[in-house]
Amino acid sequence: MPTATISGQEVTVDDEGFMTEYDQWNEDVAAALASQIGIDLGEGHWQVIKFLREDYKEQGETPMLRRVANMSGVSTKELFLLFPKKPAKKMAYIAGVPKPHGCV
């Protein structure tokens, strides 16, 4: 697996740049990843990111957009505002979890 240095920390990533080791993630890494894709993290972003990480740890797979909207308390419309264009992919990337199945 390739590695990348993010926020001064070496992390393992897949061919698309998604982190592959759950425990290598931290909030500094998340902020750096978000910055790379033009997102400045605010309270709403963190709510979604924390939900993704907790849900992934419990379920063993990255939740799809519908599950995030239904379970996180953040509407689909707001998810598209927080993570413009391809929100599921961007949320997973920043949260340090695998790209959801079905994302292109």
Sequence and secondary structure as in RCSB ss.txt:
>XXXX:A:sequence
MPTATISGQEVTVDDEGFMTEYDQWNEDVAAALASQIGIDLGEGHWQVIKFLREDYKEQGETPMLRRVANMSGVS
TKELFLLFPKKPAKKMAYIAGVPKPHGCV
>XXXX:A:secstr
  EEEETTEEEEB TTS B  GGG  HHHHHHHHHHTT    HHHHHHHHHHHHHHHHHSS   HHHHHHHHS  
HHHHHHHS SSHHHHHHHHHT    TT  
